[in-house]
Amino acid sequence: MTNLELLSISIALALDASGVSFSIGFDKKINRTNAKWYIFSFAFFQFLFSFIGGFCGSVINKFFFRIPNYTGGIILIILGIFMILGLFSKNENINVMKWYMIIVLGISVSIDALLVGFSVFYSLSITYLFIYSSLIGLVTAILSAISFNISRYMKSFPLIQSKSDLISGSILIIIGAKMIIF
């Protein structure tokens, strides 16, 4: 595998986490500390899942292929629907700052990294598997941080701020549907 191929895979895997970071960044309750926890969660689970996938790859690749995409996509769609429904009620249904939400979203955007490990990294030595998985986590952290900063800047506009739940919920639904369909 060339460096360009590895970088392309890393960016492709990081795009889901980046999109979720962008949408969560619109939430009025998210501050820099919360964003850092999300960035860490996304990067950690991208690293962990690509490593586990590569480690267990050849055996598991024969039995599970599309199921993880469906699971992650369904989680994101449900969260997006709850965020949009939160527009119509005074009761806050979803608190994206809860620790379990950070973990669930970290896992849901990282399930595709498990597939990459199964299908691409299964033949690597432990050393290369660790290095490649670390690069995936690093790229995810960088792109997620950029996305949080962009959404932080954009939510300062009154029109965007007033529609932030609708925007973020819609983005999550689109990302979830993409995970299921493609």
Salt bridges, closest charged atoms under 4 A:
ASP16 OD1 - LYS178 NZ 3.16
GLU92 OE1 - LYS29 NZ 3.38
